Amino acid sequence: MIGKVIFWIAVGVVVIGVGGVYMIRNVSHDPAVWHVDPLTAPTPDTPNSYRMVPVIEGYEPVTQERIDRESPIYDANPALISQAFDEFVLRQPRTERIAGTPETGWMTYVQQSEVMRFPDYISVLFLDLGNGQSTAAIFSRSRYGHSDLGVNANRVERWLSSLSSFEVE
């Protein structure tokens, strides 16, 4: 009798686990929810996001939210930087653009983790500083969980490295 109860509990746990994995892997990525302005989007209460915004003389950041890193300045116009960035990002594993275009300079991507396919959303806005220079604001955040174990920060830094040849010294 106890063996049957344990068996059915184990079956229930497996069914719930498989169902949960299926739901996470097939969740919709609604642009109306996830395509946000990285300068003004609220920061989650949980430590599972990373925000980079311009903090330069004469330019006041729009957001009063937590800023994790100052944006670099690039010696190229925003259209060129945006296109190069988009091409690099779309070559990353399990990554797709869910909203925006390089032409507008404002895009949102989803990248899913390798095993469980947990989605992270990355909104990017390229800004024209004039004189042929530009910068970017990036807001990377996890959809699920409390801590991201540094995944969002590592992703932003890795993706930004694709633009290092454009950086102003």
C-alpha positions as MATLAB code, in Angstrom:
seq = 'MIGKVIFWIAVGVVVIGVGGVYMIRNVSHDPAVWHVDPLTAPTPDTPNSYRMVPVIEGYEPVTQERIDRESPIYDANPALISQAFDEFVLRQPRTERIAGTPETGWMTYVQQSEVMRFPDYISVLFLDLGNGQSTAAIFSRSRYGHSDLGVNANRVERWLSSLSSFEVE';
ca = [
       0.000    0.000    0.000;
       2.728    2.483    0.987;
       4.697    1.456   -2.117;
       1.739    2.397   -4.363;
       1.369    5.797   -2.675;
       5.064    6.534   -3.136;
       4.856    5.381   -6.759;
       1.913    7.711   -7.516;
       3.582   10.628   -5.737;
       6.699   10.052   -7.860;
       4.577    9.894  -11.027;
       2.861   13.138  -10.026;
       6.182   14.882   -9.419;
       7.495   13.771  -12.819;
       4.315   14.903  -14.610;
       4.412   18.310  -12.900;
       8.124   18.676  -13.683;
       7.701   17.786  -17.355;
       4.712   20.111  -17.609;
       6.680   22.948  -16.033;
       9.598   22.503  -18.413;
       7.195   22.426  -21.372;
       5.511   25.639  -20.221;
       8.833   27.472  -19.719;
      10.166   26.374  -23.117;
       6.969   27.469  -24.881;
       6.136   30.714  -23.081;
       5.194   33.622  -25.355;
       7.471   36.652  -25.601;
       4.921   39.453  -25.842;
       6.636   42.589  -27.211;
       3.963   44.746  -25.551;
       5.347   43.552  -22.203;
       9.063   43.060  -22.866;
      10.010   45.758  -25.431;
      10.803   48.545  -22.974;
      12.871   51.712  -23.022;
      16.049   50.771  -21.127;
      16.319   54.328  -19.841;
      12.943   54.384  -18.107;
      11.844   50.788  -17.425;
      11.466   50.015  -13.720;
      14.122   47.827  -12.142;
      12.782   44.583  -10.642;
      12.908   44.190   -6.865;
      14.937   41.022   -7.389;
      18.673   41.085   -8.212;
      18.195   39.456  -11.622;
      18.764   42.376  -13.966;
      21.579   44.561  -15.257;
      21.287   48.119  -16.587;
      23.812   50.165  -18.517;
      23.042   53.825  -19.305;
      24.995   56.854  -20.482;
      26.397   58.932  -17.631;
      28.301   61.686  -19.387;
      28.728   65.406  -18.904;
      25.794   67.316  -20.329;
      23.605   64.235  -20.551;
      21.370   63.478  -17.593;
      20.202   59.839  -17.428;
      16.430   59.558  -17.751;
      16.108   56.740  -15.246;
      16.437   57.122  -11.505;
      16.576   53.342  -11.250;
      19.670   51.334  -10.374;
      22.516   51.825  -12.839;
      25.054   48.991  -12.908;
      27.432   50.353  -15.517;
      28.095   53.526  -17.467;
      27.746   53.236  -21.238;
      30.806   53.578  -23.433;
      30.952   56.206  -26.155;
      31.402   55.028  -29.728;
      33.101   56.843  -32.571;
      30.381   55.987  -35.078;
      26.811   57.006  -35.761;
      24.000   55.091  -34.054;
      22.801   53.476  -37.317;
      26.184   51.813  -37.893;
      26.561   50.698  -34.274;
      22.985   49.423  -34.107;
      23.406   47.317  -37.253;
      26.725   45.825  -36.111;
      25.297   45.043  -32.684;
      22.151   43.413  -34.103;
      24.157   41.206  -36.475;
      26.370   40.030  -33.611;
      23.466   39.392  -31.219;
      21.452   37.383  -33.739;
      24.419   35.008  -34.128;
      24.286   34.171  -30.398;
      22.789   30.799  -29.417;
      19.080   30.637  -28.559;
      18.636   34.354  -29.280;
      16.044   36.170  -31.353;
      14.864   39.735  -31.796;
      11.248   40.072  -30.630;
      10.747   43.781  -31.311;
      12.347   46.807  -32.913;
      14.855   47.103  -35.726;
      18.419   48.321  -36.181;
      16.999   51.138  -38.322;
      15.106   52.541  -35.335;
      18.045   51.913  -32.992;
      15.765   50.307  -30.413;
      15.524   46.523  -30.189;
      14.515   43.877  -27.687;
      15.920   40.359  -27.779;
      15.143   37.178  -25.916;
      17.898   34.723  -25.089;
      17.058   31.404  -23.495;
      19.291   29.442  -21.138;
      20.857   26.300  -22.542;
      19.203   23.547  -20.522;
      15.893   24.770  -19.120;
      15.323   27.522  -21.733;
      14.603   30.208  -19.122;
      14.051   33.441  -21.096;
      15.977   36.643  -20.456;
      14.945   39.875  -22.179;
      17.464   42.436  -23.356;
      16.279   45.885  -24.489;
      18.819   48.099  -26.258;
      18.556   51.744  -27.313;
      21.272   53.484  -29.341;
      21.585   57.239  -28.858;
      23.106   59.895  -31.102;
      25.555   62.147  -29.241;
      26.311   64.295  -32.288;
      29.676   64.815  -33.993;
      29.547   61.245  -35.348;
      29.457   59.703  -31.880;
      26.868   57.523  -30.171;
      26.225   55.523  -27.047;
      23.771   52.881  -25.885;
      21.448   52.024  -23.017;
      20.878   48.335  -22.257;
      18.503   46.707  -19.796;
      18.899   42.925  -19.452;
      16.568   41.049  -17.110;
      15.424   37.548  -16.271;
      11.804   36.565  -16.533;
      11.958   33.907  -13.832;
      13.830   33.449  -10.599;
      15.313   35.647   -7.937;
      19.028   35.742   -8.720;
      20.582   35.390  -12.150;
      24.055   34.458  -10.814;
      25.569   37.239  -12.931;
      24.183   35.993  -16.247;
      22.695   39.346  -17.283;
      25.882   41.305  -16.491;
      28.073   38.769  -18.277;
      25.810   38.840  -21.335;
      25.831   42.637  -21.590;
      29.622   42.748  -21.269;
      30.077   39.969  -23.847;
      27.683   41.580  -26.320;
      29.320   45.003  -25.851;
      32.714   43.512  -26.635;
      31.479   43.145  -30.220;
      31.538   46.959  -30.461;
      34.941   47.515  -28.822;
      36.588   48.542  -32.102;
      34.230   51.544  -32.223;
      34.921   52.740  -28.653;
      36.396   56.182  -28.067;
      39.689   55.884  -26.187;
];
